[in-house]
Amino acid sequence: MQARILDGKAIAAEVRAEWAQHAAEVHKQRGRAPSLAVVLVGEDPASKSYVRGKRKAAAEMGILSRDVDLPADTPEAALRDEVDKLNADPAIDAILVQLPLPAHVNADALLERIQPAKDADGFHPVNLGRMLLGQDCLLPCTPAGVMEILGRSQIKTQGTEVVIVGRSRTVGRPLANMLSAKSESANATVTLCHSATIDLAKHCRQADILIAAAGQARIITADMIKPGATVIDVGIHRIGTTPKGRPKLCGDVDFDTAKEVASAITPVPGGVGPMTIAMLMRNTVLAARK
Ligand code: GUN
């Protein structure tokens, strides 16, 4: 069997086009475009590249982005002041602090300082708590992107066995919550595997939908996939350089063998990655509407 490739880039383009429209409506109604402040601390090349992508997407969608670029040795108190200023600024609808932060900064404390209503990433404890309670909130972007891929690809989750590999606060745990929610777009039975799981392969082989978010290159091999399963790969790893000098990337799934067993699979790059940015823009417009 050759799996259907779930084209995250195309789905993200669809989502972005829809939310660009909503952004234009907000702009028209209140005379000001939705706005996102993107805070980058330091010079980490991967973070710089992600931030460039976010700023570019905003510009393409009629969303204003404000660049707040600070040196790596910015004191924690100055970062707190920066967040406080953005919280208080009526021209800013949403705030994103790019992670990871330098070691001297308490990232949890800084993220908690962002006003929940301006929390573009959906990482604030209030938003995560509201998500758990099934209340209206800003959702974390990568898990929300996975839900969009499944929904827009007509992959049924209702009554299915979902196995998620990886219990991170940004992906695995929120996604387990979203997929087990009592709603038509979820209603799955979810198993959350992690580094202490005994016999990971056995759990994975039970999955109708297998979600790899472990942060380990090609940890999911074809023998761990039930024939006909849907495989969603959240991982992204740099494994060298292409002849053109671009980074060569792979995911948490051994794509070449997995696509022979799965019925549908997301590629890396071009799968979940573009959805994260699309959901970030959705959150920005939602924050602007509030
Ligand atoms: N670093 C890597 N991914 C993310 C993300 O989704 N949000 C933030 N703020 N930082 C990141």
Residues whose N, C-alpha, C, O or C-beta is under 5 A from the ligand:
A	BS01	GUN	V97 Q98 L99 P100 D121
